[in-house]
């Protein structure tokens, strides 16, 4: 058996395993949303804490950009401790904060597209800007519902990704 055949089989099995994992997580997010988010928040908090500690330790190895490493490390450690200390509250707060950030981005993108439309960008740019602006405002002013919708959207995308991974993993 050649190396390329072994690598090809490994890639297929990796796709298959990744696809199955994505489908399982999507089903868990759809059916046991709070419990699954709780586990994901614990993993996220642990990840932020470890990443923050490594960013701080990196200052002693490489002095370039030490200020950014220090600030990023401190933020990572604080965020990790907060999420690990309050995992149930994090299941609401983290998706809501993400919805707020996406809402602000939607408003900014919408305003820029509307300005472009009025400067000769056309109807398409204007419609895109108006839709982005409305979605941004909805996310910004109803962040908890927006966060829940984002969780379901992630679950749907995981399901699609998982099915595609399984299909390509089973192909010969």
C-alpha positions as CSV (number, residue, x, y, z in Angstrom):
1,X,0.0,0.0,0.0
2,X,1.5,3.3,-1.0
3,X,1.8,6.4,1.2
4,X,-0.7,8.4,-0.8
5,X,-3.3,5.6,-0.4
6,X,-2.7,5.6,3.4
7,X,-3.0,9.4,3.5
8,X,-6.2,9.3,1.4
9,X,-7.7,6.7,3.7
10,X,-6.7,8.8,6.7
11,X,-8.3,11.9,5.2
12,X,-11.5,9.9,4.5
13,X,-11.7,8.6,8.0
14,X,-11.0,12.1,9.4
15,X,-13.8,13.5,7.3
16,X,-16.1,10.7,8.4
17,X,-15.3,11.2,12.1
18,X,-15.5,15.0,11.8
19,X,-18.9,14.7,10.1
20,X,-20.3,12.3,12.7
21,X,-19.0,14.6,15.5
22,X,-20.6,17.6,13.8
23,X,-23.9,15.9,13.4
24,X,-23.9,14.7,17.1
25,X,-23.1,18.3,18.3
26,X,-25.8,19.7,16.1
27,X,-28.4,17.3,17.5
28,X,-27.3,18.1,21.0
29,X,-27.5,21.8,20.3
30,X,-31.0,21.4,18.9
31,X,-32.3,19.1,21.7
32,X,-30.3,19.9,24.8
33,X,-29.4,23.5,24.1
34,X,-28.6,24.6,27.6
35,X,-26.6,21.5,28.7
36,X,-24.6,21.4,25.5
37,X,-23.9,25.2,25.7
38,X,-22.8,24.6,29.3
39,X,-20.2,22.1,28.2
40,X,-19.1,24.3,25.3
41,X,-18.8,27.3,27.7
42,X,-16.6,25.2,30.0
43,X,-14.4,24.3,27.1
44,X,-14.3,27.9,25.9
45,X,-13.4,29.2,29.3
46,X,-10.7,26.6,29.8
47,X,-9.3,27.5,26.3
48,X,-9.3,31.3,27.0
49,X,-7.6,30.7,30.4
50,X,-4.9,28.5,28.9
51,X,-4.4,30.8,25.9
52,X,-4.1,33.8,28.2
53,X,-1.5,32.1,30.3
54,X,0.5,31.1,27.3
55,X,0.3,34.7,25.9
56,X,1.6,36.0,29.2
57,X,4.4,33.4,29.3
58,X,5.3,34.2,25.7
59,X,6.5,37.6,26.9
60,X,9.5,36.0,28.6
61,X,10.5,34.1,25.4
62,X,9.9,36.8,22.7
63,X,10.0,40.5,23.7
64,X,8.5,41.7,20.4
65,X,4.9,42.8,20.9
66,X,5.0,42.1,24.6
67,X,2.4,44.8,25.3
68,X,-0.2,43.2,23.1
69,X,0.7,39.7,24.5
70,X,0.3,41.0,28.0
71,X,-3.1,42.8,27.3
72,X,-4.4,39.8,25.4
73,X,-3.1,37.4,28.0
74,X,-4.7,39.3,30.9
75,X,-8.1,39.5,29.0
76,X,-7.9,35.8,28.2
77,X,-7.2,34.9,31.8
78,X,-10.0,37.1,33.1
79,X,-12.5,35.9,30.5
80,X,-11.5,32.3,31.2
81,X,-11.9,32.7,35.0
82,X,-15.3,34.4,34.5
83,X,-16.7,31.8,32.2
84,X,-15.3,28.9,34.3
85,X,-16.7,30.5,37.5
86,X,-20.1,31.1,36.0
87,X,-20.8,28.5,33.3
88,X,-24.6,28.7,33.4
89,X,-24.7,32.5,33.1
90,X,-22.1,32.2,30.3
91,X,-24.5,30.2,28.2
92,X,-26.7,33.3,28.0
93,X,-24.1,36.0,28.2
94,X,-21.6,34.8,25.6
95,X,-24.1,34.2,22.7
96,X,-25.8,37.6,23.7
97,X,-22.5,39.4,23.5
98,X,-21.8,37.8,20.2
99,X,-25.2,38.9,19.0
100,X,-24.4,42.5,20.1
101,X,-21.1,42.5,18.3
102,X,-22.7,41.1,15.2
103,X,-25.5,43.7,15.6
104,X,-23.0,46.5,15.7
105,X,-21.2,45.1,12.6
106,X,-24.5,44.8,10.8
107,X,-25.4,48.4,11.5
108,X,-21.9,49.6,10.4
109,X,-22.0,47.5,7.2
110,X,-25.6,48.6,6.6
111,X,-24.8,52.3,6.9
112,X,-21.7,52.0,4.7
113,X,-23.7,50.1,2.0
114,X,-26.5,52.7,2.2
115,X,-24.0,55.6,1.8
116,X,-22.5,53.7,-1.2
117,X,-26.0,53.3,-2.7
118,X,-26.7,57.0,-2.4
119,X,-23.3,57.7,-4.1
120,X,-24.2,55.7,-7.1
121,X,-23.9,52.1,-5.9
122,X,-27.3,51.1,-7.1
123,X,-30.4,49.4,-5.8
124,X,-28.6,46.2,-4.8
125,X,-26.3,48.1,-2.5
126,X,-29.2,50.0,-1.0
127,X,-31.3,46.9,-0.4
128,X,-28.3,45.1,1.1
129,X,-27.6,48.1,3.4
130,X,-31.2,48.3,4.5
131,X,-31.4,44.6,5.3
132,X,-28.1,44.7,7.1
133,X,-29.2,47.7,9.1
134,X,-32.5,46.1,10.2
135,X,-30.8,42.8,11.1
136,X,-28.1,44.7,13.0
137,X,-30.7,46.7,15.0
138,X,-32.7,43.5,15.8
139,X,-29.6,41.8,17.1
140,X,-28.5,44.8,19.0
141,X,-31.8,45.5,20.7
142,X,-32.8,41.9,21.4
143,X,-29.5,40.3,22.0
144,X,-30.7,37.3,24.1
145,X,-33.1,36.2,21.4
146,X,-30.4,36.9,18.8
147,X,-28.0,34.8,20.8
148,X,-30.5,31.9,20.8
149,X,-31.0,32.2,17.1
150,X,-27.2,32.2,16.6
151,X,-27.0,29.0,18.6
152,X,-29.6,27.4,16.4
153,X,-27.9,28.7,13.3
154,X,-24.6,27.2,14.4
155,X,-26.4,23.9,15.1
156,X,-27.9,24.0,11.6
157,X,-24.5,24.8,10.0
158,X,-22.9,21.9,12.0
159,X,-25.6,19.6,10.8
160,X,-25.0,20.6,7.1
161,X,-21.2,20.3,7.6
162,X,-21.5,17.0,9.3
163,X,-23.7,15.5,6.6
164,X,-21.3,16.7,3.9
165,X,-18.3,15.3,5.9
166,X,-20.0,11.9,6.2
167,X,-20.9,11.8,2.5
168,X,-17.3,12.7,1.5
169,X,-15.9,10.4,4.1
170,X,-17.9,7.4,2.8
171,X,-16.9,8.1,-0.9
172,X,-14.4,5.7,-2.3
